[in-house]
Amino acid sequence: MTWTVEYLKEALEDMKGLEKSSRIQVINGIRKVSQNPLPASEGGYGKALGNKHEMKLAGFCKIKFSALGIRAVYKLIRDKEHMLIVVVSVRADEEVYKEASKRKNKYFL
């Protein structure tokens, strides 16, 4: 069963900033993961994040687009079977995780 994919408004802006070919690959990857976005430890496609330094991202998952150097971070809204895309960005210097932490603090606390 496919989960409903939603985006934070900032994540939509992230997507608009990608090159068209990269954006298509990211959309296709998100669509694939949405078929089973649970963490791998629960039999899904997601890769669970944890708490590292000031970035407390336990409860969030990521999708790696290794060839593009891009990561998408998402939060599962389990009771509604929604996959909420929080950020889509380059991994360089862990920027994607820092931004995810900022948005987490804005929307989830």
C-alpha positions in Angstrom: 0.0 0.0 0.0 1.4 3.4 -1.0 1.5 6.1 1.6 0.4 9.7 0.8 3.3 12.0 0.2 3.2 15.5 1.4 5.8 18.3 1.5 6.6 21.1 3.8 6.4 24.3 1.8 10.2 24.7 2.3 10.7 21.2 0.8 8.7 22.2 -2.2 11.1 25.2 -2.6 14.0 22.8 -2.2 12.6 20.7 -5.1 12.2 23.8 -7.3 15.9 24.6 -6.8 17.0 21.2 -8.3 18.0 20.8 -11.9 15.1 19.3 -13.9 16.8 15.9 -14.4 17.7 15.7 -10.7 14.2 16.7 -9.7 12.7 13.9 -11.8 15.0 11.3 -10.2 14.2 12.6 -6.7 10.4 12.5 -7.4 10.7 8.9 -8.8 12.7 7.9 -5.7 10.2 9.4 -3.3 7.4 7.7 -5.2 9.2 4.3 -4.9 9.9 4.7 -1.2 6.3 5.8 -0.5 5.3 2.2 -1.3 6.9 1.2 2.0 8.5 4.2 3.7 9.0 2.4 7.1 12.5 2.2 8.4 14.6 -0.8 7.1 14.4 -2.2 10.6 10.7 -2.6 10.1 11.0 -4.0 6.6 10.7 -0.8 4.7 12.9 1.2 2.3 13.7 4.1 4.7 17.0 4.6 6.5 16.3 5.7 10.0 18.2 8.8 11.4 19.3 9.3 14.9 20.6 11.9 17.3 24.0 13.3 16.4 25.5 16.3 18.1 22.9 19.1 18.0 20.9 17.4 15.3 18.2 15.4 17.1 16.6 13.5 14.2 15.4 10.3 15.8 12.0 9.4 14.3 13.0 10.8 10.9 14.2 8.8 7.9 16.2 9.6 4.8 16.4 8.6 1.2 19.9 8.7 -0.4 20.3 9.7 -4.0 24.0 8.8 -4.0 24.7 9.5 -7.6 23.3 13.0 -7.2 24.7 13.7 -3.7 21.2 14.6 -2.6 19.3 13.4 0.5 15.6 13.7 1.3 14.6 13.7 4.9 11.1 12.7 5.9 8.8 12.1 8.8 6.2 9.4 9.0 2.7 10.4 10.2 1.8 6.8 11.0 -1.8 7.2 12.1 -2.6 8.8 8.7 -0.1 6.8 6.6 1.4 10.1 5.4 5.1 10.5 4.4 6.0 14.2 5.1 9.0 15.4 3.1 10.9 17.8 5.4 13.9 18.7 3.3 15.6 17.8 0.0 19.2 19.0 -0.3 22.8 18.2 -0.9 24.5 16.1 1.7 27.7 18.3 1.7 28.9 19.1 5.2 25.7 17.6 6.5 23.8 20.6 5.4 20.7 18.5 4.7 20.6 17.2 8.3 21.2 20.7 9.8 18.3 22.1 7.8 16.1 19.1 8.7 16.9 19.8 12.4 15.9 23.5 12.0 12.7 22.6 10.3 12.0 19.9 12.9 12.3 22.5 15.6 10.0 24.9 13.7 7.2 22.3 12.9 7.5 19.4 15.3 8.1 20.9 18.8 
